[in-house]
């Protein structure tokens, strides 16, 4: 007796009677020999990925049981698409029906004809939403993370890998959470460019922490200019990975905490033009931990000018970061609790590196 495999099929349509096309495709699939359609997610409407002028899609995910090989199942899906009038022309074009083999049990397949898991399913909220309705704890064979975790990283947005853009990975989090240590470890494991913020080179920072608030604007502008130099779209090469120990958007977090209203008004005039020049990260690694543990790390590393940082300030920064990423839709965000992650533990770095490779286009 042949082995029975649980597989997941993504369905989509944005031409004609979209609901009818999906229902017909499911009916044909259910009538296919050696295939049982077990469950179907809700149908949802989504915007097209690459062309806003296209009609919106209706999408769903089906869970099936089959004794077919993945290659034979894929061939059946292509046959169904053809029978319903699917025309295979330009990529991202509108289509009457689209059937994607998302997952075939725990198998990882990379052949010229077939890639399983679907290579960008972890970047599609509309796919992960359907999978979460069917099996939220199902593990992705490559990232080894659950569908619910992968969906949470997207915050309801959809993304496309683009090798023409700089593949910037930004590590974010409050002072003392471990950003630089992790960034250095990732740079080694990914063999990529390392971008560290120049804390020790900022001539104004020690005085600002010492209470000289009149120098806060100079300090923030120093950091802003250094960010522009490091993250400028002209400075970072398309298709090449770089990892930074900060996220550019933190600038406004610190500016709003450290500057008075007049200074902030002047700063924002420089910030807006600068923001248009820097690369958007393709992935954010957001580290979080208790403010108390972060303060302990600050005391342990013993940078003199940081010793005046208090617990309340760190708690406010943590709240600011949470607010930032609660509304973040510019890239996927991998959240890491530093209570469960050890930068010195090779297994932790290797697991994270393996996941990162799924979010970059190289």
N, C-alpha and C positions, 0 to 999 in steps of 0.2 A: 504493500500500500504506500502511495506517495505521501510525502510529508505535507501537512496542511500549514500554510503560512498566513499570518494576518498582515495585510498590506493596507496602505492608505492612498486614496486617489483624490487629487485636487481637481475640482470642476469649475469652469468659468465660462461666461458668455456675455458679449456686449453688442450683439447684432440680432435683429429680428425679435422674435418672442423668446426672451432670454430664459424665463422660467420654464417654458415648454421645452426648450432645447436641453436644459439640464435634466429635466424629468425624463425626457426621451432617452438621453444618454444613459441614465441610471437604469431604465427599463431594459435597454439592450444589454447593458453590462450584467444585469441580474439574470438574463436569459442565456448568457454565455456559458458554455460547458466548462466545468471545473471552477466556476466562480460563484460565490454566494455573497450577496450584498447584505452585510450584517446590520450596519447602522449608518445613518446620514445626519450630518449636522444641519443646523438651520441655514437657510439661504440668506445671505447678506449682500447689500449693495455697496460697492467700493469704487473709488475713483481710479482711472487708469494710471499706470506707473509712469509712463514716459511721455504721454501726449495728452494734455488737458483738453484738447479739442475732440478726443474720442468720446463716444458714449460711455456711461458708467457700466461697470460689470456687475453681474450677479455671480456670487461665488458660494461654493459649498465644499465639504470634505466628506468622502465616503470611506467607511471601514469595510473591507472585504476579507473573505477567507478563500484561499485558492490553493490548488495543487499544481498550478502552472509554474513554470520557471519565470523569473523576472523578465527575461527576454521575450518569452511568449506572451506574458501579460502585457508588456509594453506594446507588442505588435497588435494585440487585440484592441488596445486603447487607440492606436493610430487608425485601425480599421473603422472603429466607431466614429472617430472624428471625420474621416473621409466620407463615410456613409451619410453624415449629417451636413455635409457641404463645407467642411473646413478647408480653406485655401491656405496653403503654406507659402506665404510670400515674405515680406520684410519682417524683421524682428520687431516686437512690440506692436504689430498691426492689430486692428480689430479682428475678431473672429466669432463665428457662429457658436463654436464650441471649442473648449480647450480642456484636455484631460492630461493631467500630470501624475506620473508615478512618484509620489512623495517619499514613501517608505515601504520597504519590503522586509518585514521582520527586522532583525538586527543587522541585516547585510549591508556592506559597503561595496559598491560596484563602481568601477571607473574604467569604462571602455569607450572607444570612439562613438559607439551607438547609444550608450546608456550611462547615466550617472545617478546613483542612488546612495544616500538620500538626495533629493532634489537640491542642487548646489546653492540655491539662494532662498530656500523655504524658511530658514531661520531669520530672514530679513523681511518677511511678509506677515504683517499683523493679521491680514485676512485669512491666511493659511493657518497660522498658529491659533487664531481664535476658533476655527473649526475643529482643529485637533484637540484643543483644550476642552471643548464641549464633549468630545468623544472619549478622550483619555488624557487628562491633564498631567498625569505622572509618567506618561510614556517618555522614554529616554531617546534622545537623538543619538544615533550610533557614533557620530563623529565628535560632537562637542561633549557628549556624555552628560548632558543637562536635560532636565524635564521640559516638556512643552510649556508648562506654566512659567518656568523660569525664563525660557527664551522669549515668551510673549511679553513678560514684564520688562524686559530689556528694551523693547521697542516703544513702549508707552503709547500704543495705538497707531504708530506711524509705520510707513513702509519705506524700504531703502533699496537702492540698486548699487552694486559694486561698480566703480568707475576707475579703471586703471589709468586714466588720463589725469586724475587728480592726485595731489600728494596724499600718501597713506599715513596721515598723522594720527597717532594714538596719544591721547592726553590722560595723564593720571591726575585725579583731582581729590581734594579732601582738605581738612583743616590743618593748621600748623601742628606738626608732631605726630601725624597719623601714620607716617611711613612712606610718603610719596617718593622721595628721592631714592631710598633703598630699593623699592620695588622697580622704579624706573631704570635704575642701573642694572638690576637683574634681568629685566625684560630686554634691555638693549643688548646684553650679552647673549641671551637665549635666541633672540630674533636676528642677531647680527645686523643691527640697524643703527642709524644715526641717533645720538643721545643729545637731548636738549634740556639743560638744567637752568633754572632761573638764577640770576646772579645776585643772590642775597648778599654775599660777602663783598661784592663790588659796589653796592649802592652806598655812596658816601653820606647820604642823608638818613638812612634807616636807623642807625644807633641813636641819633639825636631825637628822632621821632618817638622811638620807644622810651627814651629818657624824659619825654614830656614836652619837647619843643614843637608844639603843634603848628607853628608858623612855617615849619619845613615839611609838613606833611604833603603839600601839593608838589613840592620839588621831588620828594621821594616817589610819589605815585607816577609822576611824569617820567622819572628815570626808568621805573619798571615798564611803563607803557612803551617807551621808545625801544627798550631792550626786547620786548615781546615782538614788536614790529620787525626788528632785525632778524629774530629767530624764526618767526612764523610767517613771514612775508611769502605770498604766493610765488614770487620770483626767486626766493631763496630755497624753497623746498621743491624737489624734483617730482614730477608726476610718476606714479607707479612705484615709488620707493618709500619704504617704511621709515618713519621717524617717531621716536617716543619722547614726550616731554613730561616733566614732573609738575606741571601746572596746566590749567585750562585758561585760555585767554579771558573767558567770561568772568573769571574770579576778580578781574580788575575792578569792576563796578561794585562787587561785594565789599572789597576792602576800601574803595574810595568812599562809599556811603558810610562806612564805619569810622573812618579816620579823618575825613575832611569836614570842615564847617560848610554851611550852605554856600557862601561866596566862593570858596575854593572848589566845591563840587560843581558849581555852574561853569567855572573856567575849565575844570578838568573834562567835563562832558563835551565841551566844544572840541577838544582834541581827541576824545575817545571815539566819537562816531565816525570820523574819516579814517581813523586807524583800524577800526573793526572791519571796514570794507576791504582792507588790504591783506588781512591774514587768512590763513587756511582754516577751514572748518574741520574739526577732527572727524575721521570716519568711525572712530570708536572712543568712548570715554570709559576709563576704569575709575570708578568712584569708591574710594576707601572711606570707611567710617568706623568709629570706635567711640567709647565714652570720652567725654572731655577730660575726665580725671586721668585716664590712661595716657591721653595725648600730652597732658601737662607733665606727667611723670617722665615721658620721653624727652620733652623739652628740657627738663632739669638734668636728665642723664647726659644728654649731648652737650650741655653746658656752654652754649653760645652766650657770651656775657649780655648782649643787648636783648636777648629773649627772656631773661630771667624775671623781667617785670611783667610778663604776660600773665594774666590772671585767669582763673577758671571761668568766670562770668563772660569774659571776652571770647573764649573758645566756644562756650555754649551758644553765644549769639552767632558766631561764624558757622557753627554746625547747623543752626536753624536756617541761616541764609543758603547754605549749600543744599539742604533738603528742599527748600522752596525752589531753587534753581532747577534741580533735577526732577521735581514733581511736574514741571511744565516743559521739560526738555524734549524736543522732537527733531533736533538737528542731526542726531546720530544715535546708534544703539548705546546703551549704558550698562556696563557690567558692574553690579554692586558687590563689594567685598567687605565682609565684616572682619576686621583685623583681630578679633577675638578667636577666629577660626582659621586664620591664614598666617603662615610663617614664611617670610621672605627668604629665610635661610634654609628652608626645607625644599630640596630639589623637586620633590613630587608636586608641591603646590605650584611652583614656578612652571614646571612642565605642563601641568594640567591647564593653567591659565594661558600659556603660550599656544597650546594646541587649540584652544578656543579662539584666541585672537586671530589665528591664521584663517578662520572661517569668515572673518569680518573685514579682511583687507584684500585688495585686488592687486596681486603681483604676479 
